[in-house]
Every structure is written in structure tokens, then in C-alpha cells.
Amino acid sequence: QVQLVESGGDLAQPGGSLRLSCEASGTIFSIATVGWYRQAPGKQRELVARITGSSSTIYADSVKGRFTISRGNAKNTMYLQMNSLKPEDTAVYYCNMFWGKDYWGQGTLVTVSS
């Protein structure tokens, strides 16, 4: 059973930065397509960024140029570097892995407010 654990969510000021981390159990994570999704209050969950096993990346238009997804040196880790944060980035951020089906973490809350 795959387990995904996110960390790094916090309160940040507009224009600030945060780095989210995702740590996974098992060995599939390093070759699977993995990514970050977010869900704001009253809204549907949406893709933020995704990285394939061959390190191809895709970003939501709303975060391009501000967020960077990457894999860690440890094969079972993934990060989301978030810069130039905006209030509209406020959401619960979820780590996701797709390997035949979707696997989800429990989420970490990011709040952007002055």
C-alpha cells in the first residue's frame, strides 16, 4: 500500500515563498507520474504541477513562472517550490501519484494572507 505524506504548508505573506514536500513509501514513486493538486474552499481540486518518470513537467497556467516541481535526491521524495505567492494560492495542497490508479496524501494547508 502506497502512502504519501505532505509537509511544509504554512501561513505566508503575499509575495513570499514556501516549499512543500511529499514523501512516499515504496519504490514506484521514482518512476511514476507524480504531482501536486490543490483545493480551495468551495472549489474543485485542480492540478498545480506534475512530473513524469522521465522528468517532463506540466504546470497550471496560474502558477507558471512562480512554482517549480522537482524530485528529491532520495527517490521517494518530491517538492513544490512556491514563490511570489498570492492570496489566491490559498488552498489545501495534495501530493498525488498515478500508477494504475490515483494515490493521494492527506493534504497540507497553505494560507497566503497579510
N, C-alpha and C positions, 0 to 999 in steps of 0.2 A: 504494500500500500504506500503510495507516494504521499508525503507530507510536505507542504510548503509553508514557510514561516516568514512573514514580513516584519520588518522593523524600520525605525527611522522617522516615522510620522511625528509631527510636532506642530507647534504654533510658529508661524514665520510672518515677518512683515512683508508687505508688498515690495518687490524688488530684491528680496532676499533669496537664499538658497537652502535647499535640503537635499540629502541623499538618502534614498530608500534602498534597503537591502532585502533580498529574498534568499533564503537558504532552503535547500531541498534535500530530502532523504533519497537514497538510491543513486543509481548511476545513469539513468536515462536522461536526466536533466541536461547533461552536457551535449547531447545530440538532438534533443527535441526542440521544437519551436516553443519559445517561452516569451512571456511579455507581461506588461503592466496594463491593467484596466483601472478605471475609476468610476465611482458612482456618487454623484452629488445628491443632496436631499431633493426628493421629488422628481429625480431624473433617472433615465435608464443608464445601466452600466455601459461604458464606452471604452473602446480601445485607446490607449495612450501611446504605447510603443511596443514593438515586437521584434525579436531577433531569432533568426533561424539557426539550425545547427551549423550552417556554413557562414554564419555571422552576417547575413543580409539583414538589414533593418528597415523598418517602416514606422513612420510617426503620424499621429493625428496632425492635421493642419494647424490646430490651435496651439500645439507645443513645439512645432518645428523651429529649430534655431535656439530654443531655450532648454529643452530636455535632451538628455543623452542616455540611451540604454547601453549596457555593457555586461559582459560576463566577467566574473572574477577569475583570478588565477586558480583558485580552488574550483574544480569542475562543477560543483553543485551550488554555485552562488551566482547571483545576478544583481545588478544595481540600476537605479534610475537617478541620475544626477539632474536636479531641477534647479534651474537658475532663473533669474528675473521673474520670480513668482508673482502671480496676480490673484486678486480675490476670487476670481472665477476658477482657479485651480483647486479651491477648497473642495475636498471630497474624501471618501474612503478609497484608498488605493489597494488594489488586489494583485497579487502575483498569480500568474496563470501558466500552466504548462499544457500543451496539447500533444498527446501520444495515444492516438486511437480515440481518446475522449478528453474532455477538459478536466483538469485538476485545478483547484483553487485554494489559496491561502485564506486566512481568516480576515485579512484586511488590516490596514493601518491608516489612522486618520491624519490628514494634512489640513491644517487650517491656516489660511492666509488672511491676515487682518492686522490693521494698525491699532 
